[in-house]
Amino acid sequence: MTRTSVALAAAAAVFALFIAGCQDESGQAQAPTTPAATSTAAGPDLSSAKAGSFVIGFKGAFPALAADRSDTDIRDVFTDTCTDIRERKPENKIVGDLIARTASGEAAATPEEARAIYQMIEVLC
């Protein structure tokens, strides 16, 4: 039960970070841009920022599941699950797939952890 509470807290933190990044900064003066300036000044795309937020939240909430996994492996869990959500697969199927996706060695997400991970990803997708 404690791990589920930690997972929900991590999901809330990831959501707060995402919302903070979406704040309107219209109070700042904006210089006109040209197409060339826009293409060179563009930062990482939003999906990369979301995936990065998920990786950070996942590592904080599920250190046992994140052990011995690269950021790319964790990001793949995010992108594969996001694809399933966008394809409107049933939630129970996605949660079951998350248990398999998070398996690493002898560690695998419990059904409660998989549901918490699903909720984190659903907010970011």
C-alpha positions in Angstrom: 0.0 0.0 0.0 2.9 2.3 0.8 4.4 1.8 -2.7 1.0 2.7 -4.3 0.9 5.9 -2.2 4.4 6.8 -3.4 3.4 6.0 -7.0 0.4 8.3 -6.7 2.5 11.1 -5.2 5.0 10.7 -8.0 2.2 10.8 -10.6 1.0 14.0 -9.0 4.5 15.5 -9.1 4.9 14.6 -12.8 1.5 16.2 -13.5 2.5 19.3 -11.6 5.8 19.6 -13.6 3.9 19.1 -16.8 1.3 21.8 -15.9 4.1 24.2 -14.8 5.7 23.8 -18.2 2.4 24.8 -19.9 1.9 28.1 -18.2 1.2 31.1 -20.3 4.1 33.6 -20.4 2.2 36.3 -22.3 3.4 38.9 -19.9 6.9 38.7 -21.4 7.8 40.8 -24.5 8.1 38.6 -27.5 10.3 39.5 -30.4 9.0 38.8 -33.9 10.4 35.6 -35.4 11.1 34.5 -38.9 10.8 31.0 -40.1 14.6 30.6 -40.0 14.7 31.8 -36.4 11.9 29.5 -35.4 13.5 26.4 -36.8 16.9 27.1 -35.1 15.5 28.3 -31.8 13.1 25.4 -31.3 13.9 23.3 -28.3 13.2 19.6 -27.8 9.7 18.6 -28.9 6.9 18.3 -26.3 6.8 14.5 -26.5 10.5 14.3 -25.5 9.8 16.6 -22.5 6.9 14.3 -21.5 9.0 11.2 -21.8 11.7 12.8 -19.8 9.2 13.7 -17.1 7.9 10.2 -17.0 11.5 8.8 -16.7 12.1 11.0 -13.7 8.8 10.2 -12.1 9.2 6.5 -12.7 12.7 6.4 -11.2 11.5 8.3 -8.1 8.3 6.2 -7.6 9.6 2.8 -8.6 13.3 2.5 -7.8 13.2 -1.3 -7.7 11.6 -1.4 -11.2 14.0 1.2 -12.5 17.1 -0.6 -11.2 19.3 -1.9 -14.1 17.2 -0.1 -16.7 18.4 2.7 -18.9 16.5 5.9 -19.5 15.8 4.6 -23.0 14.3 1.4 -21.7 12.0 3.4 -19.3 11.2 5.9 -22.2 10.2 2.9 -24.3 7.7 1.8 -21.6 6.2 5.3 -21.9 6.1 5.5 -25.7 4.7 2.0 -26.1 2.0 2.6 -23.5 1.2 6.0 -25.0 0.7 4.3 -28.3 -1.7 1.8 -26.7 -3.7 4.6 -25.1 -4.0 6.5 -28.3 -5.1 3.3 -30.1 -7.9 3.1 -27.4 -7.0 -0.3 -26.2 -8.8 -1.4 -23.0 -7.3 -0.1 -19.8 -7.1 -3.6 -18.3 -5.2 -4.8 -21.3 -2.7 -1.9 -21.1 -2.2 -2.4 -17.3 -1.5 -6.1 -18.0 1.0 -5.2 -20.7 2.6 -2.7 -18.3 3.3 -5.6 -15.9 5.2 -7.4 -18.7 6.9 -4.1 -19.9 8.2 -3.3 -16.4 9.6 -6.8 -15.8 13.3 -6.7 -15.2 15.0 -9.7 -13.8 12.9 -10.9 -10.9 11.2 -7.5 -10.4 7.9 -6.7 -12.1 5.2 -4.2 -11.3 2.3 -5.4 -9.1 -1.2 -4.8 -10.5 -1.5 -1.7 -8.3 1.9 -0.3 -9.4 1.0 -1.0 -13.1 -2.3 0.9 -12.6 -0.4 3.8 -11.0 2.1 3.8 -13.9 -0.8 3.7 -16.4 -2.3 6.8 -14.7 1.1 8.6 -14.8 1.3 7.9 -18.6 -2.3 8.7 -19.3 -1.9 12.2 -17.9 1.2 12.8 -20.0 -0.2 11.4 -23.3 
